[in-house]
Amino acid sequence: MRRDIFQAIADPVRRDIIELLAEDALTVNAVAEKFDVSRPAISKHLKILKECEVIDFQQKGRERYCIIQPKTLIPAFLWMEQYRELWETKLDSFEKYLNKLQSEKSKP
C-alpha cells in the first residue's frame, strides 16, 4: 500500500515527530525518549513517516538518524493554504461578534 503525506500528518504523534525533526536530525532512540509511548509504537510511526517519504534514515556508526525531507510536506501545505483565507475571514467575523457582545455587556 502506498501511503501519502496526509496519512503521515493524520496522527498527532507523527506531527510532533515531524516538528522535532524539523529542528534537528535525531537518533531513533532520541525521538523515542521524547514521547510517553512505547518504543515499538514510535518505530511504527517512524516507519509510516518513512513510507510517506517525510523522513529518511541515515546510518552513522551504530546509530540510525532520522532526517526530515521537507519537500514532501509541500502538497499538504498547499492543500491547507487554500483554506487559510476562508478560516481567517471566519475567525475575524467571530472576533467582531465577541467584541460586540462584550461592548453590549459593559453598557449600563
Residue frames as a rotation matrix with the C-alpha (Angstrom) as fourth column:
MET 1
0.580 0.815 0.000 0.00
0.815 -0.580 0.000 0.00
0.000 0.000 -1.000 0.00
ARG 2
-0.433 -0.677 0.595 1.38
0.661 -0.688 -0.301 3.41
0.613 0.263 0.745 -0.99
ARG 3
0.189 0.432 -0.882 0.98
0.911 -0.412 -0.007 5.97
-0.366 -0.802 -0.471 1.75
ASP 4
0.138 -0.126 0.982 0.74
0.612 -0.769 -0.184 9.70
0.779 0.626 -0.029 1.19
ILE 5
-0.749 -0.551 0.369 1.58
0.134 -0.670 -0.730 12.86
0.649 -0.497 0.575 3.11
PHE 6
-0.079 0.808 0.584 -1.94
-0.725 -0.449 0.523 13.16
0.684 -0.382 0.621 4.53
GLN 7
0.724 0.230 -0.650 -1.59
0.187 0.842 0.506 9.79
0.664 -0.488 0.567 6.23
ALA 8
-0.272 -0.921 -0.279 1.71
0.670 0.028 -0.742 10.98
0.691 -0.389 0.609 7.67
ILE 9
-0.872 -0.114 0.475 0.20
-0.157 -0.856 -0.493 14.08
0.463 -0.505 0.729 9.28
ALA 10
0.062 0.991 -0.122 -3.08
-0.187 0.132 0.973 12.43
0.980 -0.037 0.194 10.31
ASP 11
0.498 0.073 -0.864 -1.69
0.707 0.542 0.453 11.31
0.502 -0.837 0.219 13.66
PRO 12
0.933 -0.096 0.346 -0.72
-0.236 -0.890 0.390 13.83
0.271 -0.446 -0.853 16.38
VAL 13
0.606 -0.773 0.188 2.34
0.129 0.328 0.936 11.82
-0.785 -0.543 0.298 17.44
ARG 14
0.143 -0.547 0.825 3.63
0.972 0.234 -0.014 11.82
-0.186 0.804 0.565 13.86
ARG 15
0.682 0.117 0.722 3.02
0.346 -0.922 -0.177 15.57
0.645 0.370 -0.669 13.62
ASP 16
0.914 -0.378 0.144 5.04
-0.309 -0.421 0.853 16.01
-0.262 -0.824 -0.502 16.82
ILE 17
0.339 -0.817 0.467 7.83
0.576 0.572 0.584 13.84
-0.744 0.071 0.664 15.40
ILE 18
0.337 -0.165 0.927 7.87
0.868 -0.325 -0.374 15.97
0.363 0.931 0.034 12.24
GLU 19
0.902 0.044 0.430 8.09
-0.083 -0.959 0.271 19.10
0.424 -0.280 -0.861 14.39
LEU 20
0.726 -0.673 0.140 11.01
-0.048 0.153 0.987 17.64
-0.686 -0.723 0.079 16.36
LEU 21
0.134 -0.708 0.693 12.90
0.802 0.488 0.345 16.59
-0.583 0.510 0.633 13.26
ALA 22
0.718 0.139 0.682 12.31
0.556 -0.704 -0.442 19.97
0.418 0.697 -0.583 11.62
GLU 23
0.908 -0.392 0.151 14.66
-0.404 -0.718 0.566 21.38
-0.114 -0.575 -0.810 14.26
ASP 24
-0.131 -0.991 0.024 17.41
-0.976 0.133 0.170 18.76
-0.171 -0.001 -0.985 14.03
ALA 25
0.152 0.054 -0.987 18.17
-0.423 0.906 -0.015 15.21
0.893 0.419 0.161 12.93
LEU 26
0.085 -0.057 0.995 17.77
-0.985 0.145 0.092 12.83
-0.149 -0.988 -0.044 15.86
THR 27
-0.914 -0.337 -0.224 18.57
-0.353 0.935 0.037 9.21
0.197 0.113 -0.974 16.51
VAL 28
-0.162 0.875 -0.455 15.67
-0.010 0.460 0.888 6.79
0.987 0.149 -0.066 16.71
ASN 29
-0.214 0.022 -0.977 16.30
0.910 0.368 -0.191 6.46
0.355 -0.930 -0.099 20.46
ALA 30
-0.945 -0.163 -0.284 16.34
0.262 -0.895 -0.360 10.24
-0.196 -0.414 0.889 20.93
VAL 31
-0.586 0.810 0.020 12.99
-0.474 -0.363 0.802 10.50
0.657 0.460 0.597 19.16
ALA 32
-0.008 0.602 -0.798 11.54
0.373 0.743 0.556 7.71
0.928 -0.293 -0.231 21.31
GLU 33
-0.579 -0.312 -0.753 12.74
0.804 -0.067 -0.591 9.38
0.134 -0.948 0.290 24.53
LYS 34
-0.973 0.185 0.141 10.66
-0.184 -0.983 0.018 12.48
0.142 -0.009 0.990 23.74
PHE 35
-0.195 0.968 -0.158 7.36
-0.661 -0.011 0.750 10.58
0.725 0.250 0.642 23.91
ASP 36
-0.517 0.148 0.843 5.39
-0.758 0.379 -0.531 8.78
-0.398 -0.913 -0.084 26.56
VAL 37
0.742 0.639 -0.202 4.59
-0.661 0.649 -0.376 5.84
-0.109 0.413 0.904 24.28
SER 38
0.623 -0.491 0.609 6.37
0.134 0.834 0.535 2.55
-0.770 -0.252 0.586 23.74
ARG 39
-0.349 -0.859 -0.374 9.48
-0.428 -0.209 0.879 2.27
-0.834 0.467 -0.295 21.61
PRO 40
-0.672 0.140 0.727 7.69
0.599 0.681 0.421 -0.14
-0.437 0.718 -0.542 19.20
ALA 41
0.465 0.885 -0.027 4.91
0.733 -0.402 -0.549 2.44
-0.496 0.235 -0.836 18.75
ILE 42
0.402 -0.417 -0.815 7.48
-0.369 -0.889 0.272 5.13
-0.838 0.191 -0.511 17.89
SER 43
-0.683 -0.680 0.267 9.18
-0.080 0.432 0.898 2.71
-0.726 0.592 -0.349 15.49
LYS 44
-0.193 0.705 0.682 5.84
0.895 0.411 -0.172 2.16
-0.402 0.578 -0.711 13.76
HIS 45
0.738 0.441 -0.510 5.28
0.267 -0.886 -0.380 5.93
-0.620 0.144 -0.771 13.46
LEU 46
-0.043 -0.850 -0.526 8.77
-0.505 -0.436 0.745 6.35
-0.862 0.297 -0.410 12.03
LYS 47
-0.669 -0.148 0.729 8.12
0.413 0.741 0.529 3.54
-0.618 0.655 -0.435 9.56
ILE 48
0.357 0.878 0.317 4.96
0.845 -0.160 -0.510 5.28
-0.397 0.450 -0.800 8.35
LEU 49
0.662 -0.178 -0.728 6.81
-0.199 -0.978 0.059 8.59
-0.723 0.106 -0.683 8.02
LYS 50
-0.490 -0.871 0.040 9.50
-0.278 0.199 0.940 6.78
-0.826 0.449 -0.340 6.01
GLU 51
-0.417 0.423 0.805 6.87
0.773 0.630 0.069 5.14
-0.478 0.651 -0.589 3.76
CYS 52
0.711 0.702 -0.039 5.34
0.614 -0.647 -0.453 8.58
-0.343 0.298 -0.891 3.20
GLU 53
0.118 -0.821 0.559 8.84
0.880 -0.175 -0.442 9.86
0.461 0.544 0.701 2.38
VAL 54
0.889 0.213 0.405 8.64
0.000 -0.885 0.466 12.52
0.458 -0.415 -0.786 5.10
ILE 55
0.534 -0.772 0.346 11.78
-0.681 -0.150 0.717 11.22
-0.502 -0.618 -0.606 6.76
ASP 56
0.601 -0.468 -0.648 14.78
-0.240 0.668 -0.704 9.19
0.763 0.578 0.289 5.77
PHE 57
0.932 -0.354 0.082 17.24
0.043 0.331 0.943 7.25
-0.361 -0.875 0.323 7.88
GLN 58
0.513 -0.851 -0.115 20.97
-0.470 -0.166 -0.867 7.75
0.719 0.498 -0.485 7.81
GLN 59
0.869 -0.276 -0.410 23.30
0.468 0.726 0.504 5.27
0.159 -0.630 0.760 9.45
LYS 60
0.353 -0.814 0.462 26.23
-0.576 -0.578 -0.578 6.80
0.737 -0.062 -0.673 11.36
GLY 61
-0.727 -0.636 0.259 28.20
-0.627 0.460 -0.628 4.11
0.280 -0.619 -0.733 13.12
ARG 62
-0.899 0.401 -0.180 25.81
0.439 0.837 -0.328 2.21
0.019 -0.373 -0.928 15.36
GLU 63
-0.449 0.733 -0.511 23.16
0.144 -0.505 -0.851 4.93
-0.882 -0.456 0.121 15.33
ARG 64
-0.418 0.445 0.792 20.35
0.888 0.016 0.459 5.49
0.191 0.895 -0.402 12.86
TYR 65
-0.802 0.110 -0.587 19.43
0.114 -0.936 -0.332 9.15
-0.586 -0.334 0.738 12.45
CYS 66
0.139 0.903 0.407 16.02
0.923 0.031 -0.384 10.36
-0.360 0.429 -0.829 11.34
ILE 67
-0.831 -0.431 -0.352 16.29
0.238 -0.847 0.476 13.18
-0.503 0.312 0.806 8.85
ILE 68
0.176 0.962 -0.207 13.30
0.201 -0.241 -0.950 15.18
-0.964 0.125 -0.235 7.65
GLN 69
-0.727 -0.228 0.648 12.59
0.669 -0.019 0.743 15.51
-0.157 0.974 0.166 3.94
PRO 70
-0.497 0.572 -0.652 10.67
0.113 -0.703 -0.702 18.82
-0.860 -0.423 0.285 3.96
LYS 71
-0.836 0.173 -0.521 9.81
-0.547 -0.354 0.759 18.86
-0.053 0.919 0.390 0.25
THR 72
-0.784 0.551 -0.287 7.34
0.394 0.798 0.455 16.04
0.480 0.244 -0.843 0.80
LEU 73
-0.464 0.614 -0.638 5.29
0.688 -0.203 -0.696 18.30
-0.557 -0.763 -0.328 3.10
ILE 74
-0.944 0.019 -0.331 4.59
-0.182 -0.864 0.470 20.78
-0.277 0.504 0.818 0.27
PRO 75
-0.649 0.758 -0.073 1.38
0.173 0.239 0.955 19.08
0.741 0.607 -0.286 -1.01
ALA 76
-0.059 0.624 -0.779 -0.15
0.980 0.183 0.073 19.19
0.188 -0.760 -0.623 2.47
PHE 77
-0.575 -0.222 -0.787 0.91
0.462 -0.882 -0.089 22.80
-0.675 -0.415 0.611 2.92
LEU 78
-0.977 0.196 -0.085 -0.62
-0.180 -0.539 0.823 23.80
0.116 0.819 0.562 -0.42
TRP 79
-0.379 0.886 -0.267 -3.85
0.545 0.447 0.709 21.98
0.748 0.123 -0.653 0.38
MET 80
-0.021 0.343 -0.939 -4.15
0.978 -0.186 -0.090 23.73
-0.206 -0.921 -0.331 3.77
GLU 81
-0.822 -0.401 -0.404 -3.14
0.334 -0.914 0.229 27.10
-0.462 0.053 0.885 2.36
GLN 82
-0.763 0.566 0.314 -6.20
0.209 -0.244 0.947 27.22
0.612 0.788 0.068 0.12
TYR 83
0.230 0.892 -0.389 -8.40
0.713 0.118 0.692 27.27
0.663 -0.437 -0.609 3.23
ARG 84
-0.560 -0.558 -0.612 -6.36
0.828 -0.396 -0.397 29.83
-0.021 -0.729 0.684 5.19
GLU 85
-0.936 0.209 0.282 -8.21
-0.137 -0.958 0.253 32.89
0.323 0.198 0.925 3.88
LEU 86
-0.041 0.973 -0.227 -11.58
0.003 0.227 0.974 31.25
0.999 0.039 -0.013 4.49
TRP 87
0.243 0.114 -0.963 -10.73
0.869 0.415 0.269 30.49
0.430 -0.903 0.002 8.12
GLU 88
-0.799 -0.539 -0.269 -9.13
0.601 -0.732 -0.320 33.87
-0.024 -0.417 0.908 8.73
THR 89
-0.671 0.633 0.386 -12.31
-0.267 -0.692 0.671 35.55
0.692 0.347 0.633 7.48
LYS 90
0.283 0.818 -0.501 -14.49
0.237 0.446 0.863 33.36
0.929 -0.363 -0.067 9.69
LEU 91
-0.059 -0.381 -0.923 -12.28
0.983 0.138 -0.120 33.94
0.174 -0.914 0.366 12.73
ASP 92
-0.953 -0.249 0.171 -12.24
0.237 -0.968 -0.088 37.71
0.187 -0.043 0.981 12.13
SER 93
-0.266 0.943 0.201 -16.04
-0.263 -0.271 0.926 37.67
0.928 0.193 0.320 11.92
PHE 94
0.365 0.359 -0.859 -16.26
0.630 0.584 0.512 35.67
0.685 -0.728 -0.013 15.15
GLU 95
-0.553 -0.653 -0.518 -13.89
0.832 -0.393 -0.392 38.09
0.053 -0.647 0.760 16.89
LYS 96
-0.840 0.307 0.448 -16.07
-0.167 -0.931 0.325 41.06
0.517 0.198 0.833 15.82
TYR 97
0.171 0.952 -0.252 -19.13
-0.015 0.259 0.966 39.26
0.985 -0.162 0.059 17.16
LEU 98
0.159 -0.181 -0.971 -17.43
0.916 0.394 0.077 38.59
0.368 -0.901 0.228 20.52
ASN 99
-0.862 -0.502 -0.063 -16.27
0.497 -0.817 -0.291 42.21
0.095 -0.282 0.955 20.74
LYS 100
-0.481 0.782 0.396 -19.82
-0.290 -0.569 0.769 43.36
0.827 0.255 0.501 20.04
LEU 101
0.416 0.637 -0.649 -21.19
0.387 0.521 0.760 41.12
0.823 -0.568 -0.030 22.78
GLN 102
-0.240 -0.622 -0.745 -18.52
0.959 -0.035 -0.280 42.36
0.149 -0.782 0.605 25.19
SER 103
-0.949 -0.124 0.289 -19.29
0.121 -0.992 -0.027 46.01
0.290 0.010 0.957 24.48
GLU 104
-0.094 0.988 0.126 -23.04
-0.243 -0.145 0.959 45.42
0.965 0.060 0.253 24.87
LYS 105
0.330 0.158 -0.931 -22.44
0.710 0.608 0.355 43.66
0.622 -0.778 0.089 28.17
SER 106
-0.523 -0.670 -0.528 -20.36
0.852 -0.388 -0.351 46.52
0.030 -0.633 0.773 29.53
LYS 107
-0.621 0.393 0.679 -23.01
-0.051 -0.884 0.465 49.18
0.782 0.254 0.569 28.73
PRO 108
-0.964 0.241 0.113 -25.08
-0.130 -0.058 -0.990 50.26
-0.232 -0.969 0.088 31.77
